[in-house]
Amino acid sequence: MRHEHPKAPGHPIPPHERKGLVKIEFESGDWALLNEIFGDEDTAAAAMEIIKDAPPEIQVLAVQLMKIIEEVA
């Protein structure tokens, strides 16, 4: 079943279609930062998975917060 939506300019993209527009890729520096933030590897790994599965808006906010924490540290 395919969902069709109007092609009018400015029409919002449905959430299930936005999910494919953002893909977060973590690097080793990100891993180290999350380890420092959360204090252990298990929690850092869980945070990474939660961020990867989050909606695009939350992924962007998480990356921005990580950048701010990195700059302040």
Backbone as CSV, one residue per row, in Angstrom:
resi,resn,N_x,N_y,N_z,CA_x,CA_y,CA_z,C_x,C_y,C_z
1,MET,0.846,-1.172,0.000,0.000,0.000,0.000,0.895,1.239,0.000
2,ARG,0.663,2.130,-0.899,1.469,3.335,-1.033,0.654,4.547,-0.586
3,HIS,1.291,5.405,0.163,0.637,6.616,0.652,0.989,7.766,-0.290
4,GLU,0.002,8.348,-0.871,0.217,9.502,-1.746,-0.167,10.760,-0.987
5,HIS,0.668,11.775,-1.107,0.322,13.053,-0.500,0.462,14.131,-1.569
6,PRO,-0.243,15.235,-1.389,-0.199,16.300,-2.393,1.227,16.770,-2.647
7,LYS,1.494,17.121,-3.874,2.828,17.582,-4.258,2.945,19.105,-4.205
8,ALA,2.032,19.735,-3.495,2.049,21.194,-3.405,3.307,21.665,-2.684
9,PRO,3.907,22.759,-3.154,5.096,23.294,-2.483,4.773,23.657,-1.041
10,GLY,5.699,23.358,-0.167,5.519,23.700,1.231,4.729,22.672,2.016
11,HIS,4.278,21.626,1.351,3.541,20.580,2.058,4.517,19.770,2.902
12,PRO,4.210,19.568,4.182,5.154,18.849,5.045,5.327,17.395,4.614
13,ILE,6.538,16.898,4.811,6.835,15.507,4.516,6.387,14.674,5.715
14,PRO,5.668,13.589,5.491,5.222,12.753,6.612,6.413,12.186,7.386
15,PRO,6.247,11.955,8.699,7.361,11.472,9.531,8.006,10.187,9.018
16,HIS,7.218,9.259,8.483,7.801,8.001,8.019,8.679,8.195,6.783
17,GLU,8.502,9.293,6.059,9.362,9.594,4.914,10.573,10.424,5.332
18,ARG,10.442,11.240,6.387,11.566,12.055,6.877,12.658,11.188,7.475
19,LYS,12.275,10.053,8.053,13.228,9.179,8.739,14.394,8.800,7.821
20,GLY,14.130,8.598,6.545,15.171,8.202,5.607,16.073,9.339,5.162
21,LEU,15.761,10.565,5.524,16.541,11.722,5.078,17.794,11.960,5.916
22,VAL,17.835,11.423,7.138,18.959,11.659,8.042,19.526,10.316,8.481
23,LYS,20.836,10.195,8.410,21.498,8.974,8.891,22.726,9.396,9.678
24,ILE,22.709,9.115,10.964,23.807,9.470,11.846,24.868,8.376,11.797
25,GLU,26.103,8.775,11.590,27.244,7.856,11.604,28.178,8.313,12.721
26,PHE,28.424,7.455,13.696,29.307,7.796,14.805,30.742,7.419,14.474
27,GLU,31.675,8.266,14.889,33.102,8.014,14.710,33.715,7.681,16.063
28,SER,34.994,7.323,16.080,35.643,6.931,17.338,35.643,8.070,18.361
29,GLY,35.794,9.302,17.897,35.751,10.449,18.810,34.386,10.595,19.465
30,ASP,33.340,10.282,18.717,31.989,10.336,19.274,31.815,9.273,20.348
31,TRP,32.382,8.094,20.088,32.318,7.009,21.060,32.997,7.417,22.367
32,ALA,34.176,8.026,22.239,34.912,8.469,23.427,34.116,9.539,24.182
33,LEU,33.507,10.459,23.454,32.720,11.516,24.089,31.512,10.930,24.826
34,LEU,30.799,10.011,24.197,29.647,9.399,24.855,30.073,8.584,26.074
35,ASN,31.222,7.930,25.979,31.746,7.213,27.150,32.016,8.175,28.296
36,GLU,32.576,9.320,27.966,32.870,10.320,28.994,31.581,10.896,29.586
37,ILE,30.603,11.157,28.736,29.337,11.732,29.193,28.597,10.768,30.117
38,PHE,28.477,9.500,29.692,27.658,8.542,30.431,28.431,7.721,31.453
39,GLY,29.755,7.687,31.338,30.561,7.031,32.355,30.822,5.556,32.172
40,ASP,30.122,4.902,31.253,30.417,3.488,31.005,30.036,3.121,29.565
41,GLU,30.650,2.049,29.086,30.480,1.652,27.682,29.072,1.157,27.370
42,ASP,28.452,0.456,28.299,27.107,-0.075,28.049,26.090,1.047,27.840
43,THR,26.150,2.054,28.700,25.216,3.181,28.576,25.517,3.986,27.318
44,ALA,26.795,4.164,26.982,27.167,4.882,25.762,26.663,4.144,24.529
45,ALA,26.795,2.811,24.512,26.304,2.010,23.382,24.782,2.113,23.272
46,ALA,24.099,2.078,24.410,22.639,2.213,24.403,22.230,3.587,23.884
47,ALA,22.951,4.631,24.300,22.648,5.988,23.827,22.830,6.088,22.314
48,MET,23.889,5.471,21.791,24.117,5.481,20.339,22.952,4.843,19.594
49,GLU,22.483,3.711,20.080,21.373,3.016,19.422,20.087,3.836,19.497
50,ILE,19.856,4.461,20.636,18.657,5.292,20.784,18.718,6.469,19.821
51,ILE,19.869,7.100,19.707,20.025,8.234,18.797,19.832,7.792,17.351
52,LYS,20.405,6.648,16.972,20.266,6.141,15.595,18.807,5.853,15.245
53,ASP,18.016,5.375,16.223,16.625,5.019,15.969,15.652,6.175,16.178
54,ALA,16.152,7.298,16.640,15.293,8.451,16.947,14.836,9.153,15.663
55,PRO,13.773,9.943,15.754,13.355,10.752,14.609,14.464,11.730,14.213
56,PRO,14.474,12.163,12.950,15.542,13.052,12.471,15.744,14.299,13.321
57,GLU,14.665,14.887,13.808,14.782,16.106,14.605,15.570,15.836,15.888
58,ILE,15.342,14.697,16.504,16.037,14.334,17.733,17.495,14.001,17.438
59,GLN,17.760,13.353,16.302,19.132,13.042,15.910,19.946,14.327,15.745
60,VAL,19.357,15.303,15.092,20.050,16.579,14.883,20.322,17.254,16.227
61,LEU,19.340,17.262,17.119,19.541,17.857,18.443,20.633,17.129,19.220
62,ALA,20.657,15.807,19.145,21.683,15.037,19.853,23.072,15.378,19.341
63,VAL,23.224,15.485,18.028,24.527,15.835,17.448,24.936,17.247,17.873
64,GLN,23.995,18.175,17.867,24.300,19.544,18.294,24.724,19.573,19.761
65,LEU,24.027,18.829,20.617,24.401,18.778,22.035,25.781,18.158,22.218
66,MET,26.086,17.131,21.452,27.409,16.511,21.542,28.496,17.501,21.133
67,LYS,28.241,18.299,20.107,29.210,19.305,19.664,29.436,20.353,20.755
68,ILE,28.341,20.784,21.387,28.449,21.786,22.464,29.233,21.213,23.627
69,ILE,28.931,19.993,24.029,29.658,19.354,25.140,31.130,19.221,24.792
70,GLU,31.434,18.855,23.575,32.809,18.704,23.128,33.575,20.040,23.180
71,GLU,32.912,21.127,22.776,33.536,22.446,22.789,33.804,22.935,24.222
72,VAL,32.875,22.646,25.118,32.994,23.103,26.495,34.052,22.320,27.260
73,ALA,34.186,21.046,26.935,35.141,20.172,27.664,36.575,20.528,27.402
